[in-house]
Amino acid sequence: MQSKTLRTLATGGLLALCLGAAHADALDSLEAFVKTVKSGRAAFTQTVTSPPREGQAARSKTSSGSFAFQRPSRFRFEYTKPFEQTIVADGQTLWMHDVDLNQVTARKQADVLGSTPAALVAAAPDLAALRADFDLKAAPDKDGLQWVDATPKAKDGQLAAVRVGLKLGDKGPELAALEIADSFGQRSVLRFTQVEVNPALPASSFQFKPPAGADVLRQ
């Protein structure tokens, strides 16, 4: 009985060490990503699922487009299907352009970027900076990816939780997925493909000028 108990404890201890190492690797990968990947470019699909209403099933909608970023704090989401929309962070201002409405919203970037998924991808220089705004916790590997759970420390925002999925590529960790939950029960899943690590991106990628005739709302 004693030998069996010792074997069980030893096996359990070894398993715990292995799981702990795997979890540490996810945080190590995230730190390597934010430290070494200074720019990136990819295609993406985004599926947004709204919580079910009384008597109705949950509803989902899918969009797609391209994404690029340049540290520090510059990124561009270009939605092309099913509707055109552009989101650009130029380091000072966060621009959102709804093409169908020909409406532009401009917000001071420093006021809105800190506790957002974009901060996990394009803004922070290391884990210490991320931990100023998020509680970070490694999660078990899933779907061939390493995962990190990020919970915003601010409790008064719309963002409830983020999961970052990383893939180990030839040049190190690559962004593969983001899973985002908001305080209204809505879930958004972004999957990235055709990923380029540290490409040379023109400065114009992160510049935005409101189109002629567009309504510009400054907040």
N, C-alpha and C positions, 0 to 999 in steps of 0.2 A: 504493500500500500504506500509506504513511504517513497519507494523508488518511482512508483507511478506518479505520485504527487510532485516529486522533484522534476520528473520528465515534463509534466504538464506546465509547471512553473517556468522551466527552462525554455520550452517551446513557446509559451506565451510571451516570455520576455524577449525572445529572439524576434517574434512576430511584431511586438511593439516597437522594437528598435528599427526593424525594416520599414514599418509604416511611418515611424517618426522621420527616418531618413528620406522617405519618398515625399513626405509633406514638406520637409525642409528644402528639398530640391525645387519645389514649386515656388517658394519664396525666393530662393536663389535665382531661379530663372527669371522671375519678375524683376529682381534687382539688376540682373545682367541685361535685361531688355531695356529698362529705363536708362541704364548707364551707357550702353554701347550702341543702341539703335538710335541714331540721331535724326534719321529721316526714314520715311517709308511711304509706300504706295501700294494700293490694292483695289480689287473690286469687292463689292459687298452685296449681300442680300440681307434684308431686315424684315422679320416677321413680328408684328405687334398683335398681341392677344389681349382683348378686353375681358374683364370678368363677366360671367353670365349674369343676366338680369332675371328677375322673377319670371319664370315660364319660358325663358329663352336660353339657348345654348351660348357658350362663349363664342365671340366673333374674332376672326383673325384677318389681317390684311398684310400683304407682302409687297415690299418695294425693293428697288435695287439701284446701284450706281457705283461711283468710284470714291475713293478716300485717299487723302495724302496728308502727311504731317511733317513738320520740321521743328525740332526743339530749338529754343524754348517757346512753347505756348502758341504755335501756329499750326493750324490744320484747315482742311477743306473737305466737306462732304458735298458731293454733287449727286443729288437724286435725279434719275432720269426716267424711271418707270415706277408706278403708272403715272405719276405727276412730277413735273420738274420743280425742284427746290434746291437752293444753294445755301449752305451754312459755312461761313468763313470766319476764322479767328486770325487777326493780323498782328496780334501781340498787344494791341490796345483796345480794339473794338471787336465785339462779336456781332457779325452781320447775318441776318436771315432774310432770304429773298424768296417769296412765293411768286413764281412766274405767272401762274394763272391769274392771280389777283393783282399782279404788278405792284406788290407791296413789300417794302423793306423795313425790317425792325433792326435797330442798332442799340446795343447795350454795352456799357463799360465792361470790358472783359474781366477785369480784376474782381468785379462784384459777383460774377456768375460762374466762373470757371473752377474755383477751388474744389468744391465737393461734387464734381460731375464725373461721369465716365471718361470724358475727354482728358481730365487731369491725370487719370491712370495711364493714358496712352501717350499723350503728347506734351504734358507740362512738366511733371516732376522730374528732377535730376537724379533722385535716388529714393530708396525706401523710407529714409528718415523724413523726407519732405512729404511723401504720401501719408505717412503715419500722423502727420499733423492734422490731417482731415479725415483719415479713414482708420478703422480697426482692421488690420489685415490678418488673415488666417488661411493657411494652406488647407486645401481640400483634397480628397482622394482623386487619383487620375481617373478620367472617364473619356470614352470615345477617342482614345489615343492622344489625349491632351492632358497637360498639367493645369490644375485649376487653383486660383486664389480667390477667396471670398473677401470682399471689401465692403464694410458697413460704415456709412457716413457717421461721423461723430456728432454733427449738427442734427438735431432732431426736429427742426422746424422747416425742413425742406421737403420737396416732393419726392426726392430720391430715397428709396428704402434700402436697397441692396444692389450690389454689382458682383458678378462673377467674371473673372478674366481667364480665358482659355489660351494657353501658350503651346506652341508646337516647337520641338527642337529641330531646326533646319540646319543646312550646311554652314550657315554663317552665325549660328547661335539661336537663341529663342526668337520666335516669330509670333506676332499677334494672330490668333486664329479665330477667336470668338469673344463676344461680350454678351452677357445675359444680365438684363437690367430689370429690376422690379421697382415700381413707384408706390407711393402711399395710397393710391386709389385702386390698387390691385391689378394694375395693368402690367403686362410682361412683354419685354422687347428682347428679341434674340438677333444678334448680328453675327454673320459668318463671313470671314474674309478669305478670298482666294486670289490667285495670281499675285502673291505677295512679293514685293521687292524691298530688300533691306539696304538702307543707306544709299538710295539713288541720289544723284545730283538733281535737285529740283529748282526750277527758276523761281526767282523772287515773286514773279507775277502770280504764281500759284496761290499765294496767300495775300493777295491784294484784292480789294473789292471796291467798285465804284457803282453807286446806284444807277440803274438805267434811266435814261431820259423819260420823264413823265411818271416815274414811280412815286407812290406815296411813301414817304420816309417817316417812320415813327421812332423817336429817340426816347429811350427809357432810362 
